[in-house]
Amino acid sequence: MQAAPVRATAIPSVTDALRAVESLLMSSGQRTARRNAWTSVLEDRRRAKDRVEAQRVLEQTFATPS
């Protein structure tokens, strides 16, 4: 039986190291961006709900004869 050939492990270049760091930072940044976007969506929904409620109260207030 023949042994599998052994390959020499190349030492990563500075460029490879910088790309790896950039990859880690970008993925974190994308998670943050998605989280911020979702928070904005939820806040927009809350404000829309508040606007609907305020409109309903105003309509009831001015529709009721005094």
VMD Tcl script that builds the backbone (N, CA, C; Angstrom):
set m [mol new atoms 198]
animate dup $m
set s [atomselect $m all]
$s set {name element resname resid chain x y z} {
  {N N MET 1 A 0.850 -1.176 0.000}
  {CA C MET 1 A 0.000 0.000 0.000}
  {C C MET 1 A 0.895 1.239 0.000}
  {N N GLN 2 A 0.524 2.201 -0.787}
  {CA C GLN 2 A 1.338 3.394 -0.921}
  {C C GLN 2 A 0.791 4.499 -0.018}
  {N N ALA 3 A 1.670 5.272 0.597}
  {CA C ALA 3 A 1.249 6.372 1.470}
  {C C ALA 3 A 0.787 7.542 0.610}
  {N N ALA 4 A -0.171 8.264 1.141}
  {CA C ALA 4 A -0.667 9.441 0.435}
  {C C ALA 4 A 0.415 10.492 0.379}
  {N N PRO 5 A 0.520 11.180 -0.738}
  {CA C PRO 5 A 1.550 12.220 -0.831}
  {C C PRO 5 A 1.279 13.336 0.173}
  {N N VAL 6 A 2.348 13.851 0.722}
  {CA C VAL 6 A 2.241 14.926 1.716}
  {C C VAL 6 A 2.492 16.242 1.009}
  {N N ARG 7 A 1.571 17.187 1.172}
  {CA C ARG 7 A 1.749 18.497 0.562}
  {C C ARG 7 A 2.280 19.467 1.597}
  {N N ALA 8 A 3.136 20.325 1.190}
  {CA C ALA 8 A 3.645 21.351 2.103}
  {C C ALA 8 A 2.553 22.402 2.297}
  {N N THR 9 A 2.352 22.787 3.540}
  {CA C THR 9 A 1.353 23.807 3.843}
  {C C THR 9 A 1.958 25.169 3.568}
  {N N ALA 10 A 1.304 25.903 2.697}
  {CA C ALA 10 A 1.819 27.226 2.343}
  {C C ALA 10 A 1.529 28.207 3.463}
  {N N ILE 11 A 2.456 29.065 3.719}
  {CA C ILE 11 A 2.260 30.121 4.717}
  {C C ILE 11 A 1.393 31.199 4.073}
  {N N PRO 12 A 0.307 31.574 4.728}
  {CA C PRO 12 A -0.573 32.565 4.112}
  {C C PRO 12 A 0.139 33.901 3.927}
  {N N SER 13 A -0.171 34.539 2.830}
  {CA C SER 13 A 0.435 35.841 2.563}
  {C C SER 13 A -0.297 36.915 3.369}
  {N N VAL 14 A 0.271 38.086 3.395}
  {CA C VAL 14 A -0.375 39.215 4.084}
  {C C VAL 14 A -1.722 39.495 3.438}
  {N N THR 15 A -1.786 39.387 2.120}
  {CA C THR 15 A -3.041 39.624 1.405}
  {C C THR 15 A -4.105 38.617 1.850}
  {N N ASP 16 A -3.722 37.355 1.960}
  {CA C ASP 16 A -4.673 36.336 2.414}
  {C C ASP 16 A -5.162 36.633 3.823}
  {N N ALA 17 A -4.246 37.048 4.677}
  {CA C ALA 17 A -4.614 37.366 6.061}
  {C C ALA 17 A -5.569 38.557 6.101}
  {N N LEU 18 A -5.294 39.587 5.316}
  {CA C LEU 18 A -6.177 40.757 5.288}
  {C C LEU 18 A -7.554 40.400 4.735}
  {N N ARG 19 A -7.589 39.540 3.733}
  {CA C ARG 19 A -8.881 39.107 3.184}
  {C C ARG 19 A -9.684 38.332 4.232}
  {N N ALA 20 A -9.009 37.511 5.004}
  {CA C ALA 20 A -9.691 36.749 6.052}
  {C C ALA 20 A -10.267 37.686 7.107}
  {N N VAL 21 A -9.485 38.674 7.521}
  {CA C VAL 21 A -9.968 39.643 8.513}
  {C C VAL 21 A -11.136 40.434 7.942}
  {N N GLU 22 A -11.012 40.867 6.691}
  {CA C GLU 22 A -12.093 41.617 6.048}
  {C C GLU 22 A -13.362 40.779 5.990}
  {N N SER 23 A -13.205 39.506 5.676}
  {CA C SER 23 A -14.352 38.608 5.604}
  {C C SER 23 A -15.067 38.525 6.954}
  {N N LEU 24 A -14.295 38.410 8.013}
  {CA C LEU 24 A -14.889 38.342 9.351}
  {C C LEU 24 A -15.613 39.639 9.704}
  {N N LEU 25 A -14.985 40.758 9.393}
  {CA C LEU 25 A -15.584 42.048 9.722}
  {C C LEU 25 A -16.834 42.306 8.895}
  {N N MET 26 A -16.802 41.949 7.632}
  {CA C MET 26 A -17.952 42.197 6.764}
  {C C MET 26 A -19.143 41.351 7.204}
  {N N SER 27 A -18.902 40.114 7.562}
  {CA C SER 27 A -20.028 39.280 7.965}
  {C C SER 27 A -20.666 39.843 9.228}
  {N N SER 28 A -19.861 40.351 10.126}
  {CA C SER 28 A -20.386 40.972 11.334}
  {C C SER 28 A -21.154 42.237 10.982}
  {N N GLY 29 A -20.613 43.003 10.049}
  {CA C GLY 29 A -21.278 44.220 9.613}
  {C C GLY 29 A -22.610 43.933 8.955}
  {N N GLN 30 A -22.677 42.864 8.195}
  {CA C GLN 30 A -23.937 42.504 7.550}
  {C C GLN 30 A -24.969 42.095 8.591}
  {N N ARG 31 A -24.531 41.371 9.609}
  {CA C ARG 31 A -25.473 41.001 10.677}
  {C C ARG 31 A -26.000 42.248 11.369}
  {N N THR 32 A -25.112 43.185 11.639}
  {CA C THR 32 A -25.523 44.435 12.285}
  {C C THR 32 A -26.488 45.199 11.400}
  {N N ALA 33 A -26.204 45.253 10.107}
  {CA C ALA 33 A -27.078 45.964 9.174}
  {C C ALA 33 A -28.463 45.318 9.128}
  {N N ARG 34 A -28.510 44.005 9.102}
  {CA C ARG 34 A -29.813 43.313 9.086}
  {C C ARG 34 A -30.582 43.565 10.386}
  {N N ARG 35 A -29.857 43.521 11.493}
  {CA C ARG 35 A -30.503 43.762 12.789}
  {C C ARG 35 A -31.048 45.188 12.846}
  {N N ASN 36 A -30.259 46.147 12.369}
  {CA C ASN 36 A -30.718 47.536 12.350}
  {C C ASN 36 A -31.923 47.707 11.431}
  {N N ALA 37 A -31.897 47.049 10.292}
  {CA C ALA 37 A -33.020 47.148 9.354}
  {C C ALA 37 A -34.290 46.576 9.976}
  {N N TRP 38 A -34.172 45.436 10.644}
  {CA C TRP 38 A -35.346 44.825 11.264}
  {C C TRP 38 A -35.880 45.710 12.397}
  {N N THR 39 A -34.989 46.293 13.165}
  {CA C THR 39 A -35.412 47.213 14.228}
  {C C THR 39 A -36.167 48.390 13.630}
  {N N SER 40 A -35.709 48.892 12.497}
  {CA C SER 40 A -36.397 49.996 11.821}
  {C C SER 40 A -37.784 49.581 11.345}
  {N N VAL 41 A -37.889 48.379 10.821}
  {CA C VAL 41 A -39.194 47.873 10.374}
  {C C VAL 41 A -40.162 47.812 11.548}
  {N N LEU 42 A -39.692 47.267 12.663}
  {CA C LEU 42 A -40.563 47.157 13.840}
  {C C LEU 42 A -40.977 48.535 14.360}
  {N N GLU 43 A -40.042 49.476 14.343}
  {CA C GLU 43 A -40.351 50.838 14.794}
  {C C GLU 43 A -41.347 51.509 13.849}
  {N N ASP 44 A -41.194 51.306 12.550}
  {CA C ASP 44 A -42.150 51.855 11.580}
  {C C ASP 44 A -43.542 51.275 11.807}
  {N N ARG 45 A -43.613 49.991 12.083}
  {CA C ARG 45 A -44.918 49.360 12.349}
  {C C ARG 45 A -45.556 49.944 13.618}
  {N N ARG 46 A -44.722 50.176 14.638}
  {CA C ARG 46 A -45.252 50.743 15.880}
  {C C ARG 46 A -45.792 52.148 15.638}
  {N N ARG 47 A -45.042 52.957 14.881}
  {CA C ARG 47 A -45.501 54.320 14.585}
  {C C ARG 47 A -46.779 54.300 13.747}
  {N N ALA 48 A -46.870 53.375 12.798}
  {CA C ALA 48 A -48.081 53.267 11.976}
  {C C ALA 48 A -49.275 52.901 12.851}
  {N N LYS 49 A -49.067 52.001 13.778}
  {CA C LYS 49 A -50.151 51.603 14.695}
  {C C LYS 49 A -50.570 52.804 15.551}
  {N N ASP 50 A -49.597 53.570 16.028}
  {CA C ASP 50 A -49.903 54.763 16.820}
  {C C ASP 50 A -50.672 55.798 16.001}
  {N N ARG 51 A -50.297 55.964 14.717}
  {CA C ARG 51 A -51.006 56.917 13.851}
  {C C ARG 51 A -52.458 56.504 13.652}
  {N N VAL 52 A -52.671 55.206 13.434}
  {CA C VAL 52 A -54.041 54.700 13.248}
  {C C VAL 52 A -54.864 54.947 14.511}
  {N N GLU 53 A -54.284 54.682 15.653}
  {CA C GLU 53 A -54.980 54.897 16.926}
  {C C GLU 53 A -55.287 56.373 17.136}
  {N N ALA 54 A -54.327 57.244 16.845}
  {CA C ALA 54 A -54.557 58.687 16.999}
  {C C ALA 54 A -55.651 59.161 16.048}
  {N N GLN 55 A -55.636 58.661 14.822}
  {CA C GLN 55 A -56.670 59.027 13.849}
  {C C GLN 55 A -58.045 58.583 14.346}
  {N N ARG 56 A -58.122 57.383 14.885}
  {CA C ARG 56 A -59.396 56.872 15.400}
  {C C ARG 56 A -59.908 57.751 16.538}
  {N N VAL 57 A -59.027 58.125 17.450}
  {CA C VAL 57 A -59.424 58.971 18.579}
  {C C VAL 57 A -59.902 60.331 18.085}
  {N N LEU 58 A -59.182 60.925 17.138}
  {CA C LEU 58 A -59.592 62.226 16.592}
  {C C LEU 58 A -60.951 62.143 15.907}
  {N N GLU 59 A -61.151 61.098 15.128}
  {CA C GLU 59 A -62.429 60.943 14.444}
  {C C GLU 59 A -63.576 60.778 15.445}
  {N N GLN 60 A -63.348 60.020 16.491}
  {CA C GLN 60 A -64.380 59.843 17.514}
  {C C GLN 60 A -64.645 61.141 18.256}
  {N N THR 61 A -63.606 61.905 18.508}
  {CA C THR 61 A -63.745 63.149 19.262}
  {C C THR 61 A -64.555 64.169 18.483}
  {N N PHE 62 A -64.261 64.314 17.184}
  {CA C PHE 62 A -64.944 65.322 16.395}
  {C C PHE 62 A -66.280 64.831 15.835}
  {N N ALA 63 A -66.520 63.545 15.840}
  {CA C ALA 63 A -67.778 62.997 15.337}
  {C C ALA 63 A -68.852 63.022 16.417}
  {N N THR 64 A -68.449 63.065 17.676}
  {CA C THR 64 A -69.412 63.052 18.783}
  {C C THR 64 A -69.949 64.461 19.011}
  {N N PRO 65 A -71.277 64.623 18.939}
  {CA C PRO 65 A -71.849 65.944 19.205}
  {C C PRO 65 A -71.649 66.325 20.696}
  {N N SER 66 A -71.342 67.577 20.925}
  {CA C SER 66 A -71.105 68.044 22.297}
  {C C SER 66 A -72.353 68.549 22.940}
}
mol reanalyze $m
mol bondsrecalc $m
mol representation Tube
mol addrep $m
